[in-house]
Amino acid sequence: MTFGTVREWHTDEGWGVIDSTDTPGGCWAHFSAVVMPGYHTLSSGSQVDFDWRSPGQDGFNFTATQVWIGDRTNGTVDPVEGFQRDNAGAYNSSVRINPGNRTSRRKR
């Protein structure tokens, strides 16, 4: 986990750059890595926690794998309810549909 600041965010393109001491030159971030309910976007100047990997993308040496708004270490991260991590560290969810007792109304 790394703490950083969003340098720039391109909402129309769905990506941005996060600066931190652990990712010199910036860390490229895609909207799909942002862990939050609803529309996944960030704002320039926002403080975030993030996980990253190398190699990076689009000229950056680092790519964010997950981004949380706020600081997870002091409890200011926005909660994401309804998600669970699997053994690989990814988030997953499931839906179970139970139609109950239905009677067929098919014409013969």
C-alpha positions, -999 to 999 in steps of 0.1 A, spaced: 0 0 0 13 34 -10 -1 69 -1 -1 94 -29 -17 125 -45 -35 126 -78 -14 148 -101 -39 148 -129 -71 130 -139 -87 128 -174 -123 120 -167 -133 119 -203 -105 93 -210 -108 75 -177 -72 77 -166 -48 98 -146 -14 99 -128 -7 95 -90 25 108 -74 42 92 -44 77 87 -32 74 50 -39 66 56 -76 90 82 -89 79 99 -121 42 90 -114 20 60 -115 -5 55 -143 -41 47 -131 -71 36 -150 -107 42 -138 -113 4 -134 -86 4 -106 -106 29 -85 -124 11 -57 -156 30 -51 -193 26 -57 -208 43 -87 -188 63 -112 -151 56 -108 -133 89 -110 -107 109 -91 -99 146 -88 -65 163 -91 -51 170 -57 -70 141 -40 -51 120 -16 -53 83 -22 -40 49 -11 -30 26 -39 -14 -6 -48 8 -7 -79 29 -29 -101 58 -25 -125 61 -23 -155 39 6 -161 19 19 -191 20 48 -215 55 60 -206 51 55 -168 72 30 -149 43 20 -126 6 11 -130 -20 13 -102 -37 -20 -96 -62 -6 -70 -69 29 -58 -88 39 -26 -98 75 -19 -84 87 14 -59 71 37 -66 34 47 -42 37 77 -63 63 95 -97 51 85 -106 79 61 -111 57 31 -146 56 16 -161 22 24 -170 -2 -4 -198 -23 8 -209 -55 -9 -174 -65 -22 -152 -92 -10 -116 -100 -18 -108 -134 -33 -76 -154 -26 -58 -136 -54 -65 -102 -39 -91 -91 -65 -126 -80 -57 -155 -101 -67 -192 -102 -62 -220 -126 -70 -257 -125 -77 -281 -152 -68 -315 -152 -85 -342 -175 -71 -374 -173 -91 -394 -192 -65 -423 -213 -74 -434 -204 -109 -461 -221 -128 -457 -224 -165 -483 -205 -186 -471 -220 -219 -499 -226 -244 -500 -260 -261 
